[in-house]
Amino acid sequence: MAKKPISIAELAQLFRERMNEHPECPPGISVEIRKVKTSEGPGWSAVTSTEDSLAHFKCARIVGALTLELRPQYVLSED
């Protein structure tokens, strides 16, 4: 199945919506989409700030799980 192209802004919004479903993730926590190199070529990863990761480690784990769930579905578009 082909991955759906998505912009960084759209992907960040999708993460924000999914994070809002979890009480461990407060409304103000940061999420950043970064372009990364993977074994399969160019890819992306979602991260929270160091401060947010330390203060809300359960939410940081959720962001990691969401990354693993969504990475096979989406590829960053050329925006």
N, CA, C and O atoms as a printed pandas DataFrame, in Angstrom:
     atom_number atom_name residue_name chain_id  residue_number  x_coord  y_coord  z_coord
0              1         N          MET        A               1    0.837   -1.172    0.000
1              2        CA          MET        A               1    0.000    0.000    0.000
2              3         C          MET        A               1    0.887    1.241    0.000
3              4         O          MET        A               1    1.823    1.339    0.793
4              5         N          ALA        A               2    0.595    2.180   -0.879
5              6        CA          ALA        A               2    1.385    3.398   -0.992
6              7         C          ALA        A               2    1.106    4.330    0.182
7              8         O          ALA        A               2   -0.012    4.407    0.693
8              9         N          LYS        A               3    2.152    5.029    0.589
9             10        CA          LYS        A               3    1.992    5.997    1.666
10            11         C          LYS        A               3    1.342    7.266    1.126
11            12         O          LYS        A               3    1.596    7.676   -0.006
12            13         N          LYS        A               4    0.507    7.873    1.946
13            14        CA          LYS        A               4   -0.183    9.102    1.569
14            15         C          LYS        A               4    0.735   10.302    1.834
15            16         O          LYS        A               4    1.285   10.407    2.930
16            17         N          PRO        A               5    0.917   11.203    0.870
17            18        CA          PRO        A               5    1.715   12.403    1.112
18            19         C          PRO        A               5    0.993   13.340    2.081
19            20         O          PRO        A               5   -0.224   13.509    2.010
20            21         N          ILE        A               6    1.765   13.944    2.987
21            22        CA          ILE        A               6    1.207   14.855    3.978
22            23         C          ILE        A               6    2.261   15.918    4.289
23            24         O          ILE        A               6    3.455   15.623    4.324
24            25         N          SER        A               7    1.815   17.146    4.513
25            26        CA          SER        A               7    2.754   18.212    4.852
26            27         C          SER        A               7    3.149   18.106    6.320
27            28         O          SER        A               7    2.478   17.441    7.109
28            29         N          ILE        A               8    4.228   18.759    6.670
29            30        CA          ILE        A               8    4.676   18.762    8.063
30            31         C          ILE        A               8    3.601   19.377    8.953
31            32         O          ILE        A               8    3.326   18.860   10.036
32            33         N          ALA        A               9    2.989   20.476    8.509
33            34        CA          ALA        A               9    1.944   21.139    9.296
34            35         C          ALA        A               9    0.738   20.221    9.496
35            36         O          ALA        A               9    0.187   20.151   10.595
36            37         N          GLU        A              10    0.328   19.521    8.445
37            38        CA          GLU        A              10   -0.812   18.602    8.551
38            39         C          GLU        A              10   -0.495   17.434    9.480
39            40         O          GLU        A              10   -1.343   17.002   10.261
40            41         N          LEU        A              11    0.727   16.933    9.389
41            42        CA          LEU        A              11    1.128   15.817   10.243
42            43         C          LEU        A              11    1.198   16.254   11.707
43            44         O          LEU        A              11    0.785   15.510   12.596
44            45         N          ALA        A              12    1.715   17.446   11.957
45            46        CA          ALA        A              12    1.757   17.968   13.319
46            47         C          ALA        A              12    0.342   18.125   13.872
47            48         O          ALA        A              12    0.096   17.827   15.040
48            49         N          GLN        A              13   -0.586   18.591   13.040
49            50        CA          GLN        A              13   -1.977   18.741   13.464
50            51         C          GLN        A              13   -2.598   17.373   13.767
51            52         O          GLN        A              13   -3.331   17.228   14.746
52            53         N          LEU        A              14   -2.310   16.388   12.945
53            54        CA          LEU        A              14   -2.805   15.034   13.185
54            55         C          LEU        A              14   -2.279   14.503   14.518
55            56         O          LEU        A              14   -3.029   13.907   15.291
56            57         N          PHE        A              15   -0.992   14.721   14.785
57            58        CA          PHE        A              15   -0.427   14.310   16.071
58            59         C          PHE        A              15   -1.125   15.017   17.215
59            60         O          PHE        A              15   -1.473   14.387   18.214
60            61         N          ARG        A              16   -1.334   16.325   17.080
61            62        CA          ARG        A              16   -1.987   17.100   18.137
62            63         C          ARG        A              16   -3.379   16.532   18.430
63            64         O          ARG        A              16   -3.757   16.375   19.591
64            65         N          GLU        A              17   -4.139   16.224   17.374
65            66        CA          GLU        A              17   -5.479   15.663   17.542
66            67         C          GLU        A              17   -5.420   14.311   18.248
67            68         O          GLU        A              17   -6.214   14.039   19.148
68            69         N          ARG        A              18   -4.484   13.474   17.839
69            70        CA          ARG        A              18   -4.363   12.154   18.452
70            71         C          ARG        A              18   -3.872   12.249   19.894
71            72         O          ARG        A              18   -4.308   11.476   20.746
72            73         N          MET        A              19   -2.965   13.192   20.175
73            74        CA          MET        A              19   -2.465   13.386   21.525
74            75         C          MET        A              19   -3.578   13.872   22.451
75            76         O          MET        A              19   -3.602   13.525   23.632
76            77         N          ASN        A              20   -4.490   14.670   21.921
77            78        CA          ASN        A              20   -5.593   15.189   22.729
78            79         C          ASN        A              20   -6.505   14.080   23.242
79            80         O          ASN        A              20   -7.264   14.302   24.186
80            81         N          GLU        A              21   -6.450   12.903   22.648
81            82        CA          GLU        A              21   -7.252   11.764   23.085
82            83         C          GLU        A              21   -6.700   11.125   24.361
83            84         O          GLU        A              21   -7.356   10.280   24.969
84            85         N          HIS        A              22   -5.498   11.528   24.761
85            86        CA          HIS        A              22   -4.821   10.911   25.907
86            87         C          HIS        A              22   -4.681   11.914   27.047
87            88         O          HIS        A              22   -4.107   12.986   26.853
88            89         N          PRO        A              23   -5.190   11.589   28.226
89            90        CA          PRO        A              23   -5.079   12.508   29.365
90            91         C          PRO        A              23   -3.629   12.744   29.801
91            92         O          PRO        A              23   -3.350   13.726   30.489
92            93         N          GLU        A              24   -2.712   11.867   29.416
93            94        CA          GLU        A              24   -1.300   12.043   29.765
94            95         C          GLU        A              24   -0.654   13.190   28.989
95            96         O          GLU        A              24    0.427   13.654   29.351
96            97         N          CYS        A              25   -1.310   13.646   27.929
97            98        CA          CYS        A              25   -0.756   14.699   27.077
98            99         C          CYS        A              25   -1.516   16.005   27.296
99           100         O          CYS        A              25   -2.610   16.181   26.759
100          101         N          PRO        A              26   -0.944   16.928   28.084
101          102        CA          PRO        A              26   -1.627   18.193   28.333
102          103         C          PRO        A              26   -1.702   19.047   27.067
103          104         O          PRO        A              26   -0.889   18.872   26.159
104          105         N          PRO        A              27   -2.662   19.965   26.994
105          106        CA          PRO        A              27   -2.855   20.779   25.791
106          107         C          PRO        A              27   -1.618   21.555   25.335
107          108         O          PRO        A              27   -1.446   21.753   24.133
108          109         N          GLY        A              28   -0.765   21.994   26.235
109          110        CA          GLY        A              28    0.367   22.829   25.842
110          111         C          GLY        A              28    1.629   22.093   25.452
111          112         O          GLY        A              28    2.625   22.733   25.113
112          113         N          ILE        A              29    1.624   20.766   25.487
113          114        CA          ILE        A              29    2.854   20.022   25.187
114          115         C          ILE        A              29    3.226   20.176   23.716
115          116         O          ILE        A              29    2.367   20.192   22.834
116          117         N          SER        A              30    4.516   20.286   23.482
117          118        CA          SER        A              30    4.995   20.510   22.119
118          119         C          SER        A              30    5.097   19.196   21.339
119          120         O          SER        A              30    5.264   18.120   21.912
120          121         N          VAL        A              31    4.991   19.321   20.028
121          122        CA          VAL        A              31    5.298   18.202   19.133
122          123         C          VAL        A              31    5.904   18.806   17.880
123          124         O          VAL        A              31    5.372   19.758   17.308
124          125         N          GLU        A              32    7.026   18.237   17.465
125          126        CA          GLU        A              32    7.728   18.725   16.282
126          127         C          GLU        A              32    7.961   17.558   15.337
127          128         O          GLU        A              32    8.360   16.472   15.758
128          129         N          ILE        A              33    7.710   17.792   14.063
129          130        CA          ILE        A              33    7.975   16.783   13.036
130          131         C          ILE        A              33    9.332   17.103   12.421
131          132         O          ILE        A              33    9.553   18.213   11.935
132          133         N          ARG        A              34   10.232   16.138   12.443
133          134        CA          ARG        A              34   11.574   16.339   11.888
134          135         C          ARG        A              34   11.811   15.376   10.742
135          136         O          ARG        A              34   11.406   14.214   10.792
136          137         N          LYS        A              35   12.467   15.871    9.718
137          138        CA          LYS        A              35   12.900   15.004    8.626
138          139         C          LYS        A              35   14.108   14.215    9.108
139          140         O          LYS        A              35   15.034   14.777    9.692
140          141         N          VAL        A              36   14.091   12.914    8.861
141          142        CA          VAL        A              36   15.193   12.047    9.274
142          143         C          VAL        A              36   15.527   11.078    8.147
143          144         O          VAL        A              36   14.724   10.858    7.240
144          145         N          LYS        A              37   16.711   10.509    8.219
145          146        CA          LYS        A              37   17.107    9.454    7.296
146          147         C          LYS        A              37   16.837    8.124    7.985
147          148         O          LYS        A              37   17.207    7.934    9.144
148          149         N          THR        A              38   16.196    7.212    7.278
149          150        CA          THR        A              38   15.920    5.883    7.813
150          151         C          THR        A              38   16.592    4.844    6.928
151          152         O          THR        A              38   17.170    5.180    5.895
152          153         N          SER        A              39   16.516    3.608    7.328
153          154        CA          SER        A              39   17.091    2.538    6.510
154          155         C          SER        A              39   16.366    2.403    5.176
155          156         O          SER        A              39   16.896    1.837    4.220
156          157         N          GLU        A              40   15.135    2.938    5.127
157          158        CA          GLU        A              40   14.347    2.895    3.894
158          159         C          GLU        A              40   14.487    4.164    3.072
159          160         O          GLU        A              40   13.862    4.288    2.019
160          161         N          GLY        A              41   15.301    5.115    3.537
161          162        CA          GLY        A              41   15.480    6.382    2.835
162          163         C          GLY        A              41   14.960    7.534    3.666
163          164         O          GLY        A              41   14.870    7.423    4.889
164          165         N          PRO        A              42   14.609    8.663    3.010
165          166        CA          PRO        A              42   14.111    9.816    3.753
166          167         C          PRO        A              42   12.824    9.483    4.500
167          168         O          PRO        A              42   11.969    8.754    3.996
168          169         N          GLY        A              43   12.703   10.018    5.686
169          170        CA          GLY        A              43   11.517    9.771    6.494
170          171         C          GLY        A              43   11.271   10.921    7.449
171          172         O          GLY        A              43   11.756   12.033    7.240
172          173         N          TRP        A              44   10.527   10.648    8.482
173          174        CA          TRP        A              44   10.197   11.679    9.471
174          175         C          TRP        A              44   10.064   11.037   10.842
175          176         O          TRP        A              44    9.902    9.824   10.977
176          177         N          SER        A              45   10.137   11.892   11.854
177          178        CA          SER        A              45    9.945   11.465   13.226
178          179         C          SER        A              45    9.272   12.596   13.979
179          180         O          SER        A              45    9.511   13.767   13.684
180          181         N          ALA        A              46    8.437   12.261   14.945
181          182        CA          ALA        A              46    7.785   13.249   15.799
182          183         C          ALA        A              46    8.454   13.212   17.165
183          184         O          ALA        A              46    8.697   12.139   17.718
184          185         N          VAL        A              47    8.749   14.387   17.704
185          186        CA          VAL        A              47    9.396   14.482   19.007
186          187         C          VAL        A              47    8.765   15.598   19.827
187          188         O          VAL        A              47    8.156   16.523   19.290
188          189         N          THR        A              48    8.925   15.490   21.126
189          190        CA          THR        A              48    8.543   16.564   22.033
190          191         C          THR        A              48    9.833   17.229   22.515
191          192         O          THR        A              48   10.916   16.661   22.374
192          193         N          SER        A              49    9.721   18.407   23.072
193          194        CA          SER        A              49   10.908   19.080   23.592
194          195         C          SER        A              49   11.471   18.282   24.766
195          196         O          SER        A              49   10.768   17.471   25.369
196          197         N          THR        A              50   12.724   18.514   25.078
197          198        CA          THR        A              50   13.362   17.822   26.194
198          199         C          THR        A              50   12.612   18.085   27.496
199          200         O          THR        A              50   12.380   17.170   28.286
200          201         N          GLU        A              51   12.237   19.342   27.709
201          202        CA          GLU        A              51   11.521   19.694   28.936
202          203         C          GLU        A              51   10.190   18.953   29.024
203          204         O          GLU        A              51    9.843   18.406   30.071
204          205         N          ASP        A              52    9.439   18.940   27.900
205          206        CA          ASP        A              52    8.149   18.250   27.887
206          207         C          ASP        A              52    8.336   16.740   28.059
207          208         O          ASP        A              52    7.538   16.087   28.732
208          209         N          SER        A              53    9.380   16.193   27.455
209          210        CA          SER        A              53    9.638   14.749   27.586
210          211         C          SER        A              53    9.918   14.365   29.036
211          212         O          SER        A              53    9.479   13.314   29.502
212          213         N          LEU        A              54   10.647   15.219   29.741
213          214        CA          LEU        A              54   10.954   14.936   31.137
214          215         C          LEU        A              54    9.738   15.139   32.039
215          216         O          LEU        A              54    9.495   14.349   32.951
216          217         N          ALA        A              55    8.984   16.192   31.782
217          218        CA          ALA        A              55    7.830   16.502   32.625
218          219         C          ALA        A              55    6.641   15.580   32.356
219          220         O          ALA        A              55    5.841   15.310   33.251
220          221         N          HIS        A              56    6.532   15.099   31.111
221          222        CA          HIS        A              56    5.381   14.281   30.709
222          223         C          HIS        A              56    5.877   13.048   29.952
223          224         O          HIS        A              56    5.573   12.862   28.773
224          225         N          PHE        A              57    6.645   12.211   30.649
225          226        CA          PHE        A              57    7.276   11.077   29.978
226          227         C          PHE        A              57    6.271   10.094   29.401
227          228         O          PHE        A              57    6.556    9.450   28.392
228          229         N          LYS        A              58    5.099    9.962   30.020
229          230        CA          LYS        A              58    4.087    9.066   29.461
230          231         C          LYS        A              58    3.584    9.599   28.125
231          232         O          LYS        A              58    3.318    8.822   27.208
232          233         N          CYS        A              59    3.454   10.902   28.009
233          234        CA          CYS        A              59    3.031   11.500   26.741
234          235         C          CYS        A              59    4.125   11.319   25.680
235          236         O          CYS        A              59    3.822   11.046   24.518
236          237         N          ALA        A              60    5.382   11.470   26.075
237          238        CA          ALA        A              60    6.482   11.261   25.129
238          239         C          ALA        A              60    6.452    9.839   24.574
239          240         O          ALA        A              60    6.743    9.622   23.397
240          241         N          ARG        A              61    6.101    8.878   25.417
241          242        CA          ARG        A              61    5.971    7.488   24.949
242          243         C          ARG        A              61    4.810    7.353   23.968
243          244         O          ARG        A              61    4.899    6.607   22.993
244          245         N          ILE        A              62    3.728    8.072   24.227
245          246        CA          ILE        A              62    2.572    8.050   23.315
246          247         C          ILE        A              62    2.976    8.627   21.965
247          248         O          ILE        A              62    2.595    8.091   20.924
248          249         N          VAL        A              63    3.741    9.712   21.972
249          250        CA          VAL        A              63    4.214   10.307   20.715
250          251         C          VAL        A              63    5.068    9.296   19.958
251          252         O          VAL        A              63    4.960    9.184   18.736
252          253         N          GLY        A              64    5.911    8.563   20.672
253          254        CA          GLY        A              64    6.715    7.526   20.026
254          255         C          GLY        A              64    5.857    6.424   19.426
255          256         O          GLY        A              64    6.121    5.963   18.316
256          257         N          ALA        A              65    4.839    6.005   20.151
257          258        CA          ALA        A              65    3.938    4.967   19.647
258          259         C          ALA        A              65    3.148    5.468   18.436
259          260         O          ALA        A              65    2.932    4.725   17.479
260          261         N          LEU        A              66    2.721    6.726   18.484
261          262        CA          LEU        A              66    1.998    7.293   17.341
262          263         C          LEU        A              66    2.902    7.376   16.119
263          264         O          LEU        A              66    2.458    7.150   14.993
264          265         N          THR        A              67    4.170    7.702   16.344
265          266        CA          THR        A              67    5.124    7.749   15.231
266          267         C          THR        A              67    5.217    6.382   14.566
267          268         O          THR        A              67    5.162    6.280   13.341
268          269         N          LEU        A              68    5.357    5.337   15.369
269          270        CA          LEU        A              68    5.446    3.988   14.811
270          271         C          LEU        A              68    4.167    3.585   14.085
271          272         O          LEU        A              68    4.216    2.852   13.098
272          273         N          GLU        A              69    3.025    4.061   14.571
273          274        CA          GLU        A              69    1.737    3.753   13.947
274          275         C          GLU        A              69    1.547    4.505   12.630
275          276         O          GLU        A              69    1.063    3.936   11.650
276          277         N          LEU        A              70    1.928    5.783   12.609
277          278        CA          LEU        A              70    1.622    6.633   11.454
278          279         C          LEU        A              70    2.712    6.646   10.378
279          280         O          LEU        A              70    2.419    6.929    9.217
280          281         N          ARG        A              71    3.957    6.346   10.740
281          282        CA          ARG        A              71    5.043    6.390    9.760
282          283         C          ARG        A              71    4.791    5.480    8.546
283          284         O          ARG        A              71    5.104    5.881    7.425
284          285         N          PRO        A              72    4.239    4.276    8.729
285          286        CA          PRO        A              72    3.978    3.439    7.548
286          287         C          PRO        A              72    2.858    3.973    6.662
287          288         O          PRO        A              72    2.720    3.538    5.518
288          289         N          GLN        A              73    2.055    4.908    7.171
289          290        CA          GLN        A              73    0.906    5.412    6.430
290          291         C          GLN        A              73    1.187    6.701    5.667
291          292         O          GLN        A              73    0.526    6.984    4.668
292          293         N          TYR        A              74    2.174    7.498    6.135
293          294        CA          TYR        A              74    2.377    8.826    5.572
294          295         C          TYR        A              74    3.822    9.070    5.181
295          296         O          TYR        A              74    4.753    8.604    5.839
296          297         N          VAL        A              75    3.988    9.812    4.097
297          298        CA          VAL        A              75    5.291   10.287    3.653
298          299         C          VAL        A              75    5.180   11.807    3.573
299          300         O          VAL        A              75    4.133   12.339    3.205
300          301         N          LEU        A              76    6.279   12.511    3.922
301          302        CA          LEU        A              76    6.220   13.965    3.857
302          303         C          LEU        A              76    6.140   14.425    2.411
303          304         O          LEU        A              76    6.886   13.960    1.550
304          305         N          SER        A              77    5.221   15.347    2.163
305          306        CA          SER        A              77    5.083   15.899    0.820
306          307         C          SER        A              77    6.124   16.989    0.611
307          308         O          SER        A              77    6.705   17.504    1.566
308          309         N          GLU        A              78    6.342   17.320   -0.616
309          310        CA          GLU        A              78    7.280   18.391   -0.971
310          311         C          GLU        A              78    6.538   19.708   -0.912
311          312         O          GLU        A              78    5.983   20.149   -1.918
312          313         N          ASP        A              79    6.517   20.360    0.279
313          314        CA          ASP        A              79    5.805   21.632    0.393
314          315         C          ASP        A              79    6.703   22.794    0.579
315          316         O          ASP        A              79    6.233   23.926    0.690
